Amino acid sequence: EESEKRDFAPMVPAETFAPTEPPVIHPEDTPAGRAQKFLMDVTDRMGVKVDVYVDDSKADNLSIHMIGDTLGILIGRRGETLDAIQHLTNYAVNRGSDKHMHISVDAESYRAKREESLVRLAEKMAAKAIKYKRSMALEPMNSYERHVIHTALQDYEGVTTSSTGTEPNRRVVVSYEKPQRPSNKPVSREWS
């Protein structure tokens, strides 16, 4: 019995956040400090011990990494809890402020790893759509995850992507696209 040879996308290591020093404690009157304090208070109330690292090197943008032992509770099912924590952190920092800060919250490099697995899923589903010449519907995803799928397949030959349904059950459909062939009509030739 021969096993089917499969061609998988190459594994690209996720960009993991690996701190070499303890986190810098930012002053509470700064957006970075408000975000850090908010996350330390929330995680403390959840009973999770974390270090909160805030990168405020980019203007109007905070990149926050939480490092600890039991962060699964902070990530939640498919990152739903992490998304909620990010949303609340955005609200806590931007409430009453004239200048809006974009805040990205990650735990144990979950977002980079999830993006990597979504790209692999997209390529696998595109290959299936081409092989079976059918549309393949993926599981419901949030808007960012759908964006990752659409972007991963935008230049993929033989498939198109679209989103269908309504939140929270909106999903990506990967559809087979017939190859464009030149028409069989005779080409008229004019002689001069």
N, C-alpha and C positions, 0 to 999 in steps of 0.2 A: 504494500500500500504506500503510494507516494504522498508525501505531505506537500501541500500547496505552498509555493514560494511566495512570500509577501514582501512588498517593497514599502518600508515605512519611512517617514520623514526623519531626517537626521536629528539626533538629540542635541539640542542647543542648551547649555546650562542656563538656568534662570539667573537673573541678576539678584543675588542674595545680598542682604544687608548684614555685614559682619562687623560690628563695632569693635574697636581696639581699646577704647577708653570708656569710662563711665559717662552717662549722659550729662550734658551741660544743662544746668537749671537756669531757665530764662526768667527775666523779671516779669512779674504778673501784669504789669501795665503795658506789655507788648502783646501783639497777636500770638507770637510763638509761646509766650508765657501763659496766656489764657488757655491756649489749646493744650499745652502740657499739663497744667493744673487740672483742667476739666477731665482729661483722660486718666490722670493719676487718681482723681476722686472717683470716677466711674468704675475703673478697674478695682480699686480698693473696696468699693461697696459690693462689687461682684465676687469679691474674695479671690481675685487673681493678682499675683505678684508680678509686676512688669516693670521694665525700665522703658521710659518714653524718650526717644531720640527725635528731636525736631531739627530739620534742615530748613533754615530760613534764608538761604543764600540767593534764591531767585526772588525778584520783586513780585509782589502780589501772589506768592505761591508758598505754601508750607507743605513739606513732605515729611510725614511722621511715621516712624517705625517703632513698633512695640516688640520688645524682646523679653521672653520669659519662658517658664517651664510648661504650663498648661494653658496654651493659648487657643486650643480647639474651641473652648466655650466663647472666646471673643470672635472667632471666625464664623462659627455657625454653619448651618447647612448651605453649601454652595456659596459661602461668603455673605449670607443675608444679614447676620448679626454685625459683621464688619462694615457692611454698607450702611446699616442703621447707625452704628457708632460714628462713622464718617459724617453722615448727614447731621447728627446731633452736634458733633464737634464744629461743623461749618456754621450751624445756627448759633452756638454758644460764642464763637469767635467773632462772627460778622454782625451779630445783633447790635443795633444802635450805632454801627460804624458807617462812616461815609465811604470808606474805601473797602471794596469786597476782596477778600483773600480766597484763593482757591486752595482747598485743603484736601490732601490725599493721605488716608490713614491705612497702614499696612501692618500685618502681624506675621512674623516669621517668613517674610517674603511670599506670602500667600498669593498676592495679586500677580506677581511675575510668573509663578508656577502655574496658576490657573490660566493665564493668557497663553502660556506655552502649551498646555493641554488642550485648550480650545482650538489653537492653530492645527494641532495634530488631528483633532476630531474633524475639523473642517476639511482637511485634505483627505481623510479617510472616507468621509461622506461624499466628497466630490468624486473620488475614485469609484465608489459604489454606484453613484448616479450615472456615471459614464458606462460602467460595466453592465448595469441592468437597463440602461436607457430609460430611467424613471426618475421622478422627483423624490427626494428624501427629506422628510421633516425631522428637525431636531427637537430636543426637549425645550420647554419654555425657558427663556433666559431674560435677564434684565437688559436694558438698552446698551450698556457698555459691552456686555458679552456678545450681543448680536452684532455690534459694530466690529468687534474683533473678528467674527466669522466672515462678515461681508468684506472686510479689508483683506483677510487672508486669501479669499477666493476671487478678488476683483480681477486678477490677471490670469486666473486658472482657465486654460483652454477647455472648452466643451461643456461648461456649466455656467449658470447664472444663479444669483441668490435674490431672495425677496423675503420680507417679513410678513407674517399673517397672524390674525387674531387680535385680541385686545388684552391689555395688561390685566392681571399678572400672567396671563397665559399666552403672551405673544411669543412666537417662535420663528426661527429661520427655516426657509425651505430652499434646499439646494436642488436645482432643476437641470436636467439634461438639456443641452442645446445642440441641435443637429448641426453638423459642420456645414459651413457655407461653401457650396460648390459652384463653379461657374455654370451658367445655364447651358443647355444643349441646343439652344436656338442657333441656327446658322448665322454667321456674322456676314453682313453684306460688305462687299468690297467694291469700292468705286475705283475705277481706273482713270487716271488723268492723262 
